[in-house]
Amino acid sequence: MKWPQLTLTARLTILFTGVAVSVLLGLGVLVAWATDRHFVELDHAYLSDKVHLVEKFVAEANTPAELKKVLDEMLGSHSGLFIQVWRDSELIYGPADLAENAPAGFLPEGNFADWKYANTELRGLVERLKLRVDSPLVSTGSRDVRVLVAVDTVHHEHFLAAMKKTLVLYILFATFVSGLLGWWVARKGLAPLKGMRERAKSITVHNLQERMPVDSVPVELAELAVGLNSMFDRLNRDFQRLMDFSADLAHELRTPLSNLLTQTQVALAQRRNPDEYREVLASNAEEFERMAKMVSDMLFLAKMENGIDLPHRELIRLDDEVRALFDFYEAVAGEKNVRLDLKGQAEMDGDKLMIRRAISNLLSNALRHADAGSVVGIDISSREEAVELEVINQGQTIAPDDLPRLFDRFYRADRSRGHPASEGAGLGLAITKAIVESHGGRIGVRSSERRTSFYLEFPRP
């Protein structure tokens, strides 16, 4: 059902009133039906008693005239009572048209019925009398004597009409009262929701720490409050990350832009020879390359975090990719007197270029922070449910407080690892995490006792 634009209080009031009216109408119909059935039972008992009384008079009467006199006296003392007496097909007492409008089949085989007679509503009963053979009215040989006794039900109709009118008036009054009570109950019951609305309106970009009340609201609203608080926590956390990202981005771009501006102003301050201008342009080109790489990495990271489909899926041998990267980084490892080591082999399903970039980022990071004369190892293992690749290096231990933020954009833990002049913009690990998650995997890091390992887990192909 599509609701019109009504407040929740109005909707609950309408529903409450509708339920109350339905119950009252059902109760009114039940009372009216039960009262009518009660009158029917009373009339049946009353008519049965009168039939027995007529049966006594018939048994004692010697002639139809004598019976007529007794029955007339009886009717004179019972207002609204009608009687017919038949002997075989002969009407020996009562008006001939009394049962003229009775339901078909009521006479002679009927038993109990309602009909209209002379603008009067009657309810009648027909019974065959059980008379002795020696009774005067049946001594002539006829034994089939039937009696029809009817009573005027107008007093019942008046009572039922008055009762129905009273019920209708009561239902209308009860509907009005139910509507008022329903509005009051809905308004009081939804008061905590109004408080939550006011609390939500107070939450702004400068006040993200505000939370919905949980203990002071009903259980149903408490669940809603918990859900909203969880959402606000996520929004606050993501907004804080966005603020940090914006600040880090501004900081990262400020340095190359400041260098470009300073070098350009110095070069233009006085006339110089072509070699000096060429040197300035070469330095500017390096800054431009750094900025271009940063922007490219950010665009790639944005695409990965927005869940793009992998462009080229294929079966990848991880050990082959690692060997190719070892050939590329062999010179860098030689300069730092670091040995590269590979153990294990496994296959996975994914984009080869992306996986190679993720492993390259980890390998480059491990070589940058490895101690001279140590070993940078890559261990590949295959389990029943996943494929794991672990990059291990020996060097300065990462502080526990830095571990959760290593995969944030522009975040560096270089100072804690003794390399304040490290290269890069701090996007490598964030890109690696995005690549791994786009393949349905996960990434983690462990660091203790001068041993750091980054591990990647991928689903088995």
MIGU-381671 format. One record per atom (N, C-alpha, C): x, y, z; residue in three letters. Coordinates in steps of 0.05 Angstrom, whole numbers, plus 5000, padded with zeros to 4 digits. Example, Ala and Ser with C-alpha at 12.3 -4.5 7.8 and 13.67 -1.06 7.14 Angstrom:
MIGU-381671
526448865156ALA;524649105156ALA;526449345156ALA;525749555142SER;527349795143SER;525850015157SER;
***
This chain:
MIGU-381671
501749765000MET;500050005000MET;501750255000MET;501250434982LYS;502750684980LYS;501450894997LYS;502850995017TRP;501751185035TRP;501951465023TRP;499951635028PRO;500251915020PRO;502252055038PRO;502852305032GLN;504852445048GLN;503652525075GLN;503652345093LEU;502652385120LEU;504852345140LEU;504652475163THR;506652435184THR;506252155196THR;508352065208LEU;508251795221LEU;506151795243LEU;505852015257THR;503852035278THR;501052005266THR;500552145244ALA;497952125230ALA;497451835221ALA;499451705210ARG;499051435200ARG;498351245223ARG;499851265245LEU;499351095268LEU;496551145279LEU;495751405280THR;493151475290THR;490951355273THR;491251365246ILE;489251255228ILE;489150945231ILE;491450825233LEU;491450525237LEU;490250445263LEU;490950585284PHE;489750525311PHE;486750565311PHE;485850785299THR;482950835298THR;481550625281THR;482750555259GLY;481550345241GLY;481250085255GLY;483350005270VAL;483149755285VAL;481049775307VAL;480849995321ALA;478850025342ALA;476050015330ALA;475650155308VAL;472950155295VAL;472249875286VAL;474149725275SER;473549455266SER;472749275289SER;474149305311VAL;473449145335VAL;470749215345VAL;470149475347LEU;467549565357LEU;465249485338LEU;465649505312LEU;463649415293LEU;463149115296LEU;465248965298GLY;464948675302GLY;463448615327GLY;464148755349LEU;462748715374LEU;459748785372LEU;459249015359GLY;456449095355GLY;454748895340GLY;455948795318VAL;454448595302VAL;454048345319VAL;456048265334LEU;455748025351LEU;453548065372LEU;453448295384VAL;451448345405VAL;448648345392VAL;448348475369ALA;445748485356ALA;444848205348ALA;446648045337TRP;445947775329TRP;445247605353TRP;446747625375ALA;446247465398ALA;443547545411ALA;442947805411THR;440347895422THR;438047785405THR;438347795379ASP;436247695362ASP;435847395366ASP;438047245368ARG;437846955373ARG;436546905400ARG;437147075419HIS;435947035445HIS;432847075444HIS;431947275429PHE;429147325426PHE;427747085412PHE;429146975392VAL;428046745377VAL;427646515397VAL;429646465413GLU;429346245433GLU;427146295453GLU;426946545462LEU;424746605481LEU;422046575468LEU;421746665443ASP;419246635429ASP;418546345424ASP;420546185418HIS;420045895413HIS;419045765439HIS;420345825461ALA;419445715487ALA;416545815493ALA;416046075489TYR;413446185494TYR;411246055477TYR;411846025452LEU;409845905434LEU;409445605440LEU;411545465447SER;411245185455SER;409445155479SER;409745335498ASP;408045335522ASP;405145385514ASP;404645565496LYS;401945625488LYS;400745395472LYS;402345255456VAL;401345015442VAL;400444805462VAL;401944765483HIS;401144565503HIS;398544645517HIS;398244905521LEU;395845005534LEU;393444965515LEU;393845025489VAL;391644985470VAL;391044685468VAL;393044515469GLU;392644225468GLU;390844135491GLU;391244255514LYS;389544185538LYS;386644275533LYS;386344525522PHE;383644625517PHE;382244455496PHE;383644375475VAL;382444205454VAL;381643935465VAL;383343825482ALA;382643565494ALA;380243575512ALA;379843805525GLU;377543825544GLU;375043935531GLU;375244065508ALA;372844175495ALA;371143965483ALA;368443995485ASN;366643805474ASN;365743885446ASN;365744135441THR;364844235414THR;366744455405THR;366844515379PRO;368444745369PRO;367545005382PRO;364945035388ALA;363945285400ALA;365045315428ALA;365145095443GLU;366245105470GLU;369245175468GLU;370645055449LEU;373545105445LEU;373945405438LEU;372245515420LYS;372545795412LYS;372245975436LYS;370345915454LYS;369946085477LYS;372346085495LYS;373545855500VAL;375845835517VAL;378245985505VAL;378645945479LEU;380946065465LEU;380646375464LEU;378146465460ASP;377746755459ASP;378446875486ASP;377646745508GLU;378346835534GLU;381446845538GLU;382746645526MET;385646625528MET;386946855513MET;385946905489LEU;387147125472LEU;386647395485LEU;384347415499GLY;383747675511GLY;385747745533GLY;386847545545SER;388847605566SER;391747595556SER;392247545530HIS;394947535519HIS;395047715494HIS;395947955497SER;396048135475SER;398148045455SER;397448075430GLY;399248005408GLY;399447715402GLY;397647555412LEU;397747265408LEU;395547185388LEU;396247015369PHE;394446915348PHE;394446615348PHE;391946495344ILE;391646205344ILE;389946115321ILE;390745895309GLN;389145745289GLN;389045455298GLN;386645325295VAL;386345045301VAL;385044915276VAL;386344705266TRP;385344555242TRP;384744275251TRP;382444175241ARG;381843895244ARG;381743785216ARG;383643615209ASP;384043535181ASP;384443795165ASP;382943845145SER;383144085128SER;381044295136SER;379744245159GLU;377644435167GLU;378744625188GLU;378444885184LEU;379245085203LEU;377045115224LEU;377545035248ILE;375445045268ILE;375845285287ILE;378145425285TYR;378545665301TYR;380745835289TYR;380346105291GLY;382346295282GLY;381846415255GLY;383146645249PRO;382846775223PRO;383946605201PRO;382346595178ALA;383146415156ALA;385746515142ALA;386246775142ASP;388546885127ASP;390946925145ASP;390946805169LEU;393146855188LEU;395846775176LEU;395946545162ALA;398546435151ALA;398746475121ALA;397146665111GLU;397046705082GLU;399846795071GLU;401246955086ASN;403947055077ASN;406246905090ASN;405546675102ALA;407746515115ALA;409446395093ALA;411946325099PRO;413746195079PRO;412445945067PRO;413145885043ALA;412045655029ALA;412845405044ALA;410745225048GLY;411244975062GLY;410944995092GLY;410445235102PHE;410145265131PHE;407645105141PHE;405545115125LEU;403144955131LEU;402944745109LEU;402344495115PRO;401944395142PRO;404444275155PRO;406644265139GLU;409044115149GLU;411044295164GLU;410644565163GLY;412644745175GLY;412644725205GLY;414644855217ASN;414944835246ASN;415145115259ASN;417045285249PHE;417645535262PHE;418445735240PHE;417145965238ALA;417746155217ALA;416746435225ALA;417746635209ASP;416846915212ASP;415447005187ASP;413447165190TRP;412047285167TRP;410547535175TRP;409347665155LYS;408047915160LYS;404947875157LYS;403447975176TYR;400547945176TYR;399248205185TYR;397648335168ALA;396248585175ALA;398048785187ALA;400348845172ASN;402249045180ASN;403548975207ASN;403548715213THR;404748625238THR;406748405233THR;409048415246GLU;411048205243GLU;410347985263GLU;409847735251LEU;409147505268LEU;411347305268LEU;411447155289ARG;413146915291ARG;411446695301ARG;411346475285GLY;409446265291GLY;410545985293GLY;408945815305LEU;409745535309LEU;407345355303LEU;407845145287VAL;405744955280VAL;406444685291VAL;404444555304GLU;404944285315GLU;402344125313GLU;402643865309ARG;400443675309ARG;399843595338ARG;397443595346LEU;396743525373LEU;396443225377LEU;397343125400LYS;397042845406LYS;394742815425LYS;392342755414LEU;389842735429LEU;389042445433LEU;387642395455ARG;386542125459ARG;384242075440ARG;383841825434VAL;381741745415VAL;378941825426VAL;378741825452ASP;376141885464ASP;375642185468ASP;377542355458SER;377042645460SER;374642715443SER;372942895453PRO;370442955439PRO;370943065410PRO;373043235407LEU;373443355380LEU;374543165360LEU;375442925369VAL;376542725349VAL;374842475350VAL;372742465365SER;371142225367SER;369742155341SER;369442365324THR;368042315299THR;369742155280THR;372242095287GLY;373941935270GLY;376442075260GLY;376542335262SER;378942485254SER;380842505277SER;383342455271ARG;385442475292ARG;387542685285ARG;387442815261ASP;389443005252ASP;388543285260ASP;389443375284VAL;388843645294VAL;391543795295VAL;391644025281ARG;394044195281ARG;393444465293ARG;395444565306VAL;395144835319VAL;397345015309VAL;396645255302LEU;398545465295LEU;398345685316LEU;400545735329VAL;400645945349VAL;402646155340VAL;401946405339ALA;403746615330ALA;403646845350ALA;405846985351VAL;406047215370VAL;407147455355VAL;406147685362ASP;407047935350ASP;409848005361ASP;411848055342THR;414548105351THR;415248405349THR;413248575348VAL;413848855344VAL;415448965368VAL;414948865392HIS;416448965415HIS;419348885413HIS;419848645401HIS;422648565396HIS;423948755376HIS;422548815355GLU;423648995334GLU;424249265346GLU;422449375362HIS;423049635375HIS;425449625392HIS;425649405407PHE;428049385425PHE;430649365409PHE;430549195387LEU;432949165371LEU;433749425357LEU;431649565347ALA;432249825334ALA;433450025353ALA;432350035378ALA;433550215397ALA;436350135405ALA;436749875408MET;439449775415MET;441449835393MET;440649795367LYS;442449845345LYS;443150145343LYS;441150315348LYS;441650605348LYS;443650675370LYS;443250555394THR;445150605416THR;447950505409THR;448150275396LEU;450750165389LEU;452050345368LEU;450550445349VAL;451750625328VAL;452750875341VAL;451150995359LEU;452051245372LEU;454551185389LEU;454550955403TYR;456950885419TYR;459450845402TYR;459050705379ILE;461350655361ILE;462450925351ILE;460651115343LEU;461551375334LEU;463151515356LEU;462051515380PHE;463351645402PHE;466051505408PHE;466051235408ALA;468551085414ALA;470551135392ALA;469651165367THR;471551225345THR;472951495349THR;471351695357PHE;472551955363PHE;474551945385PHE;473751805407VAL;475551775430VAL;478051615422VAL;477651405407SER;479951235398SER;481951395381SER;480851575364GLY;482551745348GLY;484251925365GLY;482952055385LEU;484452235403LEU;486552075419LEU;485751845429LEU;487651685445LEU;489951585427LEU;489151505402GLY;491251405384GLY;493251625377GLY;492251875373TRP;494052095367TRP;495852155391TRP;494652145415TRP;496252205439TRP;498451985443TRP;497551735440VAL;499451515444VAL;501651525423VAL;500951565398ALA;502951585376ALA;504851815381ALA;503852035390ARG;505552265394ARG;507452215417ARG;506452095439LYS;508152035462LYS;510151815455LYS;509251615439GLY;511051395432GLY;513251475413GLY;512651675396LEU;514651765377LEU;516351995387LEU;515852075412ALA;517452305422ALA;520552245421ALA;521451995428PRO;524351935426PRO;525351965397PRO;523551905377LEU;524451935349LEU;524752225343LEU;523052395354LYS;523352685349LYS;525952775362LYS;526652675386GLY;529152745398GLY;531552655381GLY;531352425369MET;533552325351MET;533752505327MET;531452605317ARG;531552785294ARG;532953045301ARG;532353155324GLU;533653395332GLU;536653355336GLU;537353115347ARG;540153055351ARG;541553035324ARG;540252905304ALA;541352875278ALA;541753145264ALA;539953335269LYS;540153605257LYS;542553755268LYS;543353675292SER;545653815305SER;548353715295SER;548353485281ILE;550853375271ILE;551653515245ILE;553853645245THR;554853785222THR;557753705217THR;558853825197VAL;561653755190VAL;563553835212VAL;562754025229HIS;564354115251HIS;563653965277HIS;561653795276ASN;560753665300ASN;560053375294ASN;561953225283LEU;561452945275LEU;561752755299LEU;562352855322GLN;562652685346GLN;559952635360GLN;557952795352GLU;555252765365GLU;554152485357GLU;552752355377ARG;551552095372ARG;548752075382ARG;547251885371MET;544451845379MET;544251715406MET;542251795422PRO;541851655448PRO;540951365444PRO;542051195461VAL;541350905458VAL;539850805483VAL;540850885506ASP;539650775531ASP;536950905538ASP;536351135528SER;533951275536SER;531651245516SER;531951075496VAL;529851035476VAL;528850745477VAL;526450685466PRO;525450405465PRO;527350225449PRO;526949965453VAL;528749765441VAL;528849795410VAL;526449825398GLU;526349855369GLU;527950095359GLU;527650315373LEU;529150555365LEU;532050535373LEU;532650385394ALA;535350345402ALA;536950205380ALA;535650005367GLU;537049875345GLU;537550075322GLU;535650245317LEU;536050455296LEU;538250645305LEU;538250715331ALA;540350895340ALA;543150775338ALA;543350515344VAL;545950385342VAL;546850375313VAL;544950325294GLY;545650325266GLY;546550605256GLY;545150815265LEU;545851085257LEU;548551155269LEU;549051085294ASN;551551145307ASN;553851005292ASN;553350765284SER;555350615268SER;555950765242SER;553750855229MET;554151005204MET;555751265209MET;555051405231PHE;556451655237PHE;559351605243PHE;559951375256ASP;562751305261ASP;564251265235ASP;562951125216ARG;564251085190ARG;564651345175ARG;562551515176LEU;562751775163LEU;564951945175LEU;565051945202ASN;567152105216ASN;569952005209ASN;570151735208ARG;572751615202ARG;573551685173ARG;571651645154ASP;572251705126ASP;572652005122ASP;571152165136PHE;571552455132PHE;574252535143PHE;575052415165GLN;577752475176GLN;579952385157GLN;579452155145ARG;581452065125ARG;581552245101ARG;579152345093LEU;579052535070LEU;580452795077LEU;580052885102MET;581453135111MET;584553085111MET;585352855122ASP;588152795122ASP;589252765094ASP;587652635076PHE;588552605049PHE;588852875035PHE;586953055040SER;587053325028SER;589553475038SER;590053455064ALA;592353585075ALA;594953465064ALA;595053205063ASP;597453075052ASP;597853135022ASP;595653145008LEU;595853204979LEU;596853494975LEU;595753674991ALA;596753954989ALA;599753974996ALA;600553825017HIS;603353825025HIS;605053705003HIS;604153484991GLU;605853354971GLU;606053524946GLU;603953664939LEU;604053834915LEU;605454104920LEU;605454194945ARG;606654444951ARG;609654444946ARG;610954224954THR;613854224951THR;614754244922THR;613754064904PRO;614654094876PRO;613854364863PRO;611454464870LEU;610554714859LEU;612354944869LEU;613054924895SER;614755134906SER;617555124892SER;618554874888ASN;621154854874ASN;620954964846ASN;618854894832LEU;618554994804LEU;618455304804LEU;616855414822LEU;616555704822LEU;619155844829LEU;620655734849THR;623155864858THR;625255854835THR;625555604824GLN;627555584802GLN;626855754779GLN;624255774772THR;623555934749THR;623956234755THR;623356324779GLN;623856604786GLN;626756674786GLN;628356484796VAL;631256534797VAL;632356554768VAL;631356374751ALA;632356364723ALA;631556624708ALA;629256734715LEU;628356974701LEU;629357234714LEU;630657204737ALA;631657444750ALA;633757594735ALA;635257444719GLN;637357574702GLN;637857404678GLN;639157524658ARG;639657394633ARG;641757174638ARG;641356944626ARG;643256714630ARG;643856594603ARG;645956424603ASN;646756294578ASN;644956054574ASN;644855934550PRO;643155704544PRO;643655464562PRO;646055414570ASP;646655174587ASP;645255204614ASP;645255454625GLU;643955494651GLU;640855454648GLU;639755564626TYR;636855524622TYR;636255234619TYR;637955094604ARG;637554804600ARG;637654654626ARG;639454734644GLU;639554604670GLU;637054654687GLU;635954904685VAL;633554964700VAL;631154804689VAL;631054784662LEU;628854634650LEU;629054344657LEU;631454234658ALA;631753954665ALA;630853904694ALA;631554084712SER;630654054740SER;627554074741SER;626454264726ASN;623554294726ASN;622154034715ASN;623453914695ALA;622253674683ALA;622153454703ALA;624253434721GLU;624153234741GLU;621853274760GLU;621353524768GLU;619053574785GLU;616453514772GLU;616253584745PHE;613853524730PHE;613353224729PHE;615453064725GLU;615252774724GLU;614152664750GLU;615252784772ARG;614352694798ARG;611352754802ARG;610552994795MET;607753074797MET;605952904779MET;606952844755ALA;605352684736ALA;605052404747ALA;607152294758LYS;606952024770LYS;605052024793LYS;605052234810MET;603252244832MET;600352264823MET;599852424803VAL;597052444793VAL;596152184780VAL;598052064765SER;597351804753SER;596751594774SER;598351584795ASP;597851394817ASP;595151444830ASP;594551694834MET;591951764847MET;589651684830MET;589851734803LEU;587651654785LEU;587351344785LEU;589651204784PHE;589550914785PHE;588250814811PHE;589050944833LEU;587950864859LEU;584950914860LEU;584051144849ALA;581151204849ALA;579651004833ALA;580750924810LYS;579350724794LYS;579150454808LYS;581350374821MET;581350124835MET;579350124858MET;579250344873GLU;577450354896GLU;574550384888GLU;573950454863ASN;571150464854ASN;570350204841ASN;571849994845GLY;571049734837GLY;570849684807GLY;572849774792ILE;572849724763ILE;573449424758ILE;572449324735ASP;572949054728ASP;575849014719ASP;576948794725LEU;579748734716LEU;579748714686LEU;581448864673PRO;581448864643PRO;582248604630PRO;584248464642HIS;585248214629HIS;585648004651HIS;583847814652ARG;584147594671ARG;585447364657ARG;587347244671GLU;588747004660GLU;589946854683GLU;590946614677LEU;592246454698LEU;595146544700LEU;595946614725ILE;598546734729ILE;600246554747ILE;602746504738ARG;604646354755ARG;606146564771ARG;605646574797LEU;606846774814LEU;609846754815LEU;610946514815ASP;613846484816ASP;615246594791ASP;613946564767ASP;615046684743ASP;615146984744ASP;612947104755GLU;612847394758GLU;615047494777GLU;615447354799VAL;617447434818VAL;620247414806VAL;620747204791ARG;623447184778ARG;623947414758ARG;621847494743ALA;622147714725ALA;622747974740ALA;621448014763LEU;622048254779LEU;624848234792LEU;625647994800PHE;628447964810PHE;630448054790PHE;630047984764ASP;631948074743ASP;632048374741ASP;629748504745PHE;629548794743PHE;630848934766PHE;630548814791TYR;631548944815TYR;634348834823TYR;635548674806GLU;638148554813GLU;640248764818GLU;640248974800ALA;642249184803ALA;641849334829ALA;639349404836VAL;638849554860VAL;639649384885VAL;639049124884ALA;639848954906ALA;642848934909ALA;644248924886GLY;647148914887GLY;648349164899GLY;647249404893GLU;648349644904GLU;648049644935GLU;645949524945LYS;645549524974LYS;646649274987LYS;647949104971ASN;649048854982ASN;646848684995ASN;644648664981VAL;642248504990VAL;641848274971VAL;641348044982ARG;640847814965ARG;637847754963ARG;636947684939LEU;634147624933LEU;633747324934LEU;631547234947ASP;631146954949ASP;628146894945ASP;627646684930LEU;624846594923LEU;624446314932LEU;622246254945LYS;621445984954LYS;618545934946LYS;618045704936GLY;615345614930GLY;614345704903GLY;612045594896GLN;610745664871GLN;607745624874GLN;606245774858ALA;603245754859ALA;602145904835ALA;599545854829GLU;598145984808GLU;595646124819GLU;594946334805MET;592546484813MET;591246594788MET;588746694790ASP;587246804768ASP;587047104772ASP;587947264752GLY;587847554755GLY;589147694732GLY;589447964735ASP;590748124715ASP;593848124720ASP;595348034700LYS;598248004704LYS;599648264710LYS;598948474695LEU;600348734699LEU;599748844727LEU;597348824736MET;596648924763MET;598048764785MET;598048504782ILE;599348334802ILE;602348394802ILE;603548424779ARG;606448494778ARG;606948764791ARG;605148954787ARG;605549214800ARG;605349194830ARG;603449034840ALA;603149004869ALA;605648884881ALA;606648664869ILE;609048534879ILE;611448714877ILE;611648874855SER;613849054851SER;613949274873SER;611549374880ASN;611449574901ASN;612549464928ASN;611749214934LEU;612649094959LEU;615649034958LEU;616548934935LEU;619448874932LEU;621149124934LEU;620249334920SER;621749584921SER;621849704949SER;619549684963ASN;619449774991ASN;621349615009ASN;621349345005ALA;623049175021ALA;626049235016ALA;626849274991LEU;629649344984LEU;630449614996LEU;628549804996ARG;629250075006ARG;629850065036ARG;628549895050HIS;628749895080HIS;630349655091HIS;631449495073ALA;632949255083ALA;635749335092ALA;636749195112ASP;639449245122ASP;641449135101ASP;643749275100ALA;645849185081ALA;646848905090ALA;647248735070GLY;648148465075GLY;645948275083GLY;643448355083SER;641248185091SER;640048055066SER;637847905071VAL;636447765049VAL;633547875048VAL;632747935024VAL;629847995018VAL;628647745005VAL;626847625019GLY;625747375009GLY;622747395003GLY;621947234983ILE;619147214976ILE;618346924978ILE;616546864995ASP;615546594999ASP;612746564987ASP;612446364970ILE;609846314957ILE;608846044967ILE;606346034976SER;605245784985SER;602345764976SER;601445514973SER;598745464964SER;597345284985SER;595145384996ARG;593545235014ARG;590945145001ARG;589345005016GLU;586844895004GLU;584945114996GLU;584845335011GLU;582945545005GLU;584145804993GLU;586845834994ALA;587946084985ALA;590846044976ALA;591846244961VAL;594646264953VAL;595846504968VAL;598246464980GLU;599446674995GLU;602246734985GLU;602746994983LEU;605447094975LEU;606347284997LEU;608847235008GLU;609847385031GLU;612547505023GLU;612847765027VAL;615347915021VAL;616647975048VAL;619047885053ILE;620347905079ILE;622948055076ILE;623448235094ASN;626048375095ASN;626848415124ASN;629548445128GLN;630648495154GLN;631448795155GLN;630448925176GLY;631049215179GLY;629649325203GLY;629549585205GLN;628349715228GLN;625449625232GLN;624749555256THR;622049465262THR;620049695260THR;617749645248ILE;615649855246ILE;614249875272ILE;613750115281ALA;612350155307ALA;609550055305ALA;608449935326PRO;605749825326PRO;603650035319PRO;604050285327ASP;602150495321ASP;602050555291ASP;604250505277ASP;604350565248ASP;603150335231ASP;603050095242LEU;602149865225LEU;599349905213LEU;597349995229PRO;594650015218PRO;594450225195PRO;596350425194ARG;596050645175ARG;597950615152ARG;599450395150LEU;601450375128LEU;600150385101LEU;597650295099PHE;596350275073PHE;594650525067PHE;594850735084ASP;593450985078ASP;594951145057ASP;593551305042ARG;594851475022ARG;596651675035ARG;599051715023PHE;601051905031PHE;602151865059PHE;601451635071TYR;602551585097TYR;605351455095TYR;607151555111ARG;609851445112ARG;610651385140ARG;611951155144ALA;613051095170ALA;616051095168ALA;617151255149ASP;620051255144ASP;621651335168ASP;620751545182ARG;622351645204ARG;622751425225ARG;620651265230SER;620951055250SER;622650825239SER;623150825213ARG;624850615202ARG;627650715194ARG;628150965201GLY;630851065197GLY;631451165169GLY;629451225153HIS;629851315126HIS;628251565120HIS;628951795131PRO;627452035127PRO;627452135099PRO;629352055082ALA;629552155055ALA;628551955035ALA;626651785042SER;625651585024SER;624251705001SER;624251564979GLU;623051654954GLU;620151584954GLU;618751704934GLY;615851634930GLY;614051824945GLY;611551814937ALA;609551994949ALA;607851854970ALA;608451614977GLY;606851474998GLY;604251354987GLY;604251294961LEU;601851164949LEU;602250874942LEU;604750774944GLY;605250504934GLY;603650294949GLY;603650304976LEU;602250094991LEU;599250124988LEU;598250374986ALA;595350414982ALA;594550284955ALA;596150324934ILE;595550204908ILE;595749904910ILE;597649794924THR;597949504927THR;595449394940THR;594549524961LYS;592149424975LYS;589649434957LYS;589449644941ALA;587149664922ALA;587249444901ALA;589649384892ILE;589849164872ILE;589148894884ILE;590148844908VAL;589648584920VAL;586648554926VAL;585348764936GLU;582548744942GLU;580848724917GLU;581748844895SER;580248814870SER;580348524859SER;582348374868HIS;582448084861HIS;581147904881HIS;579648024900GLY;578347874921GLY;580147774943GLY;582547884945GLY;584447804966GLY;584648004988GLY;586647965005ARG;587148145027ARG;590148175031ARG;590948395044ILE;593748455049ILE;594148515078ILE;596448435089GLY;597048495117GLY;600048525121GLY;600748615145VAL;603548655151VAL;604048575180VAL;606548465184ARG;607448385210ARG;610248495213ARG;610948595237SER;613648705241SER;614448665270SER;616648525274SER;617648485301SER;620548385300SER;622048465319GLU;624848375322GLU;626448415296GLU;626248665285ARG;627648735260ARG;627048555237ARG;624648455236ARG;623648295214ARG;620848385206ARG;620648465181THR;618048565171THR;617148395147THR;614648325147SER;613548165125SER;610848275117SER;610548315091PHE;607948385079PHE;606848125065PHE;604448055071TYR;603347815059TYR;600747875044TYR;600547745021LEU;598247765004LEU;596847495002LEU;594147495005GLU;592647255002GLU;590547284980GLU;590547094961PHE;588747094938PHE;587046834938PHE;584646844928PRO;583046594925PRO;584446414906PRO;584146154911ARG;585245954892ARG;583645974866ARG;585045944843PRO;583745954817PRO;581845724813PRO;
***
